[in-house]
Amino acid sequence: MNILSLFVLIPALMLLGLWVARNVNQVRGVMVTGSSLLLVLSIWLCYFFVSERSAGNTDEMLLVASTPWFEPLNIAYSVGVDGISVVMLLLSSIIVFTGTFASWQLKPMTKEYFLWFTLLSTGVYGFFICTDMFTMFMFYEVALIPMYLLIGVWGSGRKEYSAMKLTLMLMGGSALLILGILGIYYFSGHTTMNVNEIAAMHNIDPDIQNVFFPFIFIGFGVLGALFPFHTWSPDGHASAPTAVSMLHAGVLMKLGGYGCFRIAMYLLPDAAQDLSWIFLILTTISVVYGALSACVQTDLKYINAYSSVSHCGLVLFALLMMSQTAVTGAILQMLSHGLMTALFFALIGMIYGRTHTRDIRELAGLMKIMPFLAVGYVIAGLANLGLPGFSGFIAEMTIFVGSFGAKPLAGDPDTSFRMVATIIACMSIVVTAVYILRVVGKILYGEVENKHYLELTDATWDERFAVVCLIFCVAGLGVCPFLFSDMISPAAGNILRSIGVM
Amino acid sequence: MNYSQFLNMIPEATLMLALVLVFFADFALYKSERKTFVLGVLTGALLLCQLVPCFLAEPATAFGGMYVSSPIVNVMKTILTLGTFIVVVMSQKWMASNTKLSGEFYMLVLSTLLGMYMMMSAGHFLLFFLGLEMASVPMACLVAFDRYKKKSAEAAAKYILTATFSSGVMLYGISFLYGAVGTLYFDDMAASIELTPLTIMGMVFFFSGLGFKISLVPFHFWTADTYEGAPTPITGYLSVVSKGAATLTLAIILMHVFGRLVEYWEPLLWIVIMLTITVGNLFAIRQTELKRFMAFSSISQAGYIMLAVIGNSAQSLTALTFYVLVYVAANMAVFTVISAVEESNGGRTDMAAYNGLYATNPKLSLLMTLALFSLAGIPPFAGMFSKFFVFMAAVGGHESAPFWPYFVVFIALINTVVSLYYYLLIVKAMYITKTEEPLPTFKNGAAINWSLAICTIGILLFGVCSCIYEWIDKAAVAL
């Protein structure tokens, strides 16, 4: 059996274990065992990948395997990883691991909560290991639907509205995706659903590509918070329980960027070059609009949700630049944003669990009351606004350098348009600093206004553990980015060569 | 006459035998206290045995091409027999309050099934018509089975009136075709049908007649009232088994008999399908009565089933049959839950009854959720596979004019989002909506549990196990 299949098998066994679990402690036991196994597995995978590469293995994908599934339709269960999927798997397991600890105390219906949570993570892992369009799509949808119940049942605020809005918008996106997948399959000669084989054939008529590219790019773009399809994101994040926000912003939104790159751009290369300008405009709007919107919000979760829109917009923005540096930056940004946002949402959840409000107008002086959480929040904030030494700086720097120096494309021979777009997008850095520092200054420092808060306690052990893990990862990525960029860059190069821009 | 020809009709013959057995058993148990139970078990067992001849049946013809049993038809017979089996199992609890007429109930069910067999295996319009009537007249009795409920009688009246009217329209169309072509054999007609106004008219009338049975828009008006009034197991039977038989027959006739007129029936089908899916969905959103809700949902599902046909290839038949199989499991699960709730709570089928159901009946709610997710096309449940394959079949096989099929599929895809919305409304009622008085915890009884277990296994496995799709595909390609 292929080792990658463990990424689906372990969650499946976890589902089984949760199903038979009798009490909360057994549920926690299953979750901790399973998610640590996955974490170990993904770290081992990184190690294996690096050592294979340094041993001179230059295959596009490693650990490739394929089993026919629906033979008459050329659907197969094919797996394989390149540098991009390896780091995405690592990110997912870190978030699932810390998410488990962040929802340690969750009530009621703990068992059901973790059942849906695990189903969601099954979808995420499956999506990253698969290389068959149908199977990828299947896992993609598996990852989406548990969201409805996770937000609807365990959420807060306008949870029913948000859950429905999120589910319907994302499913609308996947409806577009089905059409795109069918188009790619039939117009590439309906012989295979395998992503790599279709890319190698490169036989779809450019006009047809232009028809189907928007379907797939928007289909995944909805999940990647592409303007104007991002509106599910703030409501969804604000209503979701802590761990779900973490998983959603941390991993699920990455499915969007990954899909845009791996399916839309990789399989429809001519259209990607022809039409990138339209989506560049949209993503530039995402970046700036998201940051500006974050400035006027008063709910902590809304602020971070809009900040996510801005940062995920930056991912799509960099992918569309189609230069090796920018794409590497985009993947680093996915990692970095995933970790930072998870950290942010974890901290917000912990603060909310104590103060029962997320309104920044009512919070002040938390540094005196809960120093651990407050310091964590400052670190997350500084990482988010791009302080050197943390992951945000690395990712954004790589993106902007790569974008500014992007080479001419077939559909856009003059690079000045993209330089202007880069300059506009750069402005978001300043705006980010504004909304981060505003929040940090307002809620952490100053006099404690509400005397009841003085009785609140600092973080418990499980919370501390989750926070420390995430801070460690954010700083690790900031200090040693080469560990990851060396894996990502060749993989990005392979795909860009296939697109024909390198 | 060569009587050995009857041996080519083994599935029909064994089903006939089962019918006779139930008839005599009914006599024998005339005064028995346990008549209903014994008859139910007997019918169920006979239907299970019936799966064997259907599954093993070889392709054969009889009576000079009157009767044609192709592999795909045998597959569909197997599926529909399974569906009928589930109906019989789930109706146990409801039958317990109708003991007097239980013999009639099972005989009527078996004879409608026999009619569907005939209809699907027809190679001649007369046998086809005979089968159709045999399937729909006993069905009217079944719809009226709740004798002391006004709604049931109303439903039956509506059903029988539309059924006879549509039969009339269809016969009118068939007579046109006979006048134009001079034969009623499918093969001969396929070979010699010409494009004339008369054949087009004949085809359209025929299509409308069957459209009534499948409840395609604009021939769907009877559906909601009939589904609401009929006893719940019969509503399930109508929405799944009867619909499955009619869609496969329509698909075979369109693709085979009217194969030469494909340019004319395809646009017709595009428009009807888009209307069916959209109208069914939009009306479903506003329903608060669960059986009416399922009626509109099943109208739109019928559109998805027919969507496969626009691909006009063997793959279409596979996708259609597979969809019906998955639909049997998912829809029967929903109707079983409706029936369970209805029987245990004094006949409540309104959506408000489901508020907070998860708190009191978690297992039942979970199974209902799985079934609804499957209907909405959410993986890893079977519904997503069947929907995807239908879409694949619909756009496949069009090398020259690819735009329209993609457009129809696009409309269908948008509608999946709408349908997800209203299926989620029920999920929301069960899990999220708070209520002062949720239904009390109740016991389902063995029959309901069995029925739910079979359906759930289907929902979980039919999609993931590719062997089932490949089994159907082999049969469809062999046509």
HADDOCK unambig.tbl for C-alpha pairs under 7 A between the chains (distance, minus, plus):
assign (segid A and resid 69 and name CA) (segid B and resid 466 and name CA) 6.06 0.50 0.50
assign (segid A and resid 70 and name CA) (segid B and resid 466 and name CA) 5.52 0.50 0.50
assign (segid A and resid 138 and name CA) (segid B and resid 379 and name CA) 6.01 0.50 0.50
assign (segid A and resid 141 and name CA) (segid B and resid 378 and name CA) 6.79 0.50 0.50
assign (segid A and resid 141 and name CA) (segid B and resid 379 and name CA) 6.33 0.50 0.50
assign (segid A and resid 142 and name CA) (segid B and resid 379 and name CA) 5.62 0.50 0.50
assign (segid A and resid 142 and name CA) (segid B and resid 380 and name CA) 6.48 0.50 0.50
assign (segid A and resid 152 and name CA) (segid B and resid 432 and name CA) 6.50 0.50 0.50
assign (segid A and resid 153 and name CA) (segid B and resid 431 and name CA) 6.78 0.50 0.50
assign (segid A and resid 153 and name CA) (segid B and resid 432 and name CA) 5.54 0.50 0.50
assign (segid A and resid 168 and name CA) (segid B and resid 417 and name CA) 6.17 0.50 0.50
assign (segid A and resid 168 and name CA) (segid B and resid 421 and name CA) 6.93 0.50 0.50
assign (segid A and resid 171 and name CA) (segid B and resid 417 and name CA) 6.15 0.50 0.50
assign (segid A and resid 172 and name CA) (segid B and resid 414 and name CA) 6.78 0.50 0.50
assign (segid A and resid 172 and name CA) (segid B and resid 417 and name CA) 5.88 0.50 0.50
assign (segid A and resid 175 and name CA) (segid B and resid 413 and name CA) 5.31 0.50 0.50
assign (segid A and resid 175 and name CA) (segid B and resid 414 and name CA) 6.48 0.50 0.50
assign (segid A and resid 179 and name CA) (segid B and resid 410 and name CA) 6.74 0.50 0.50
assign (segid A and resid 182 and name CA) (segid B and resid 392 and name CA) 6.49 0.50 0.50
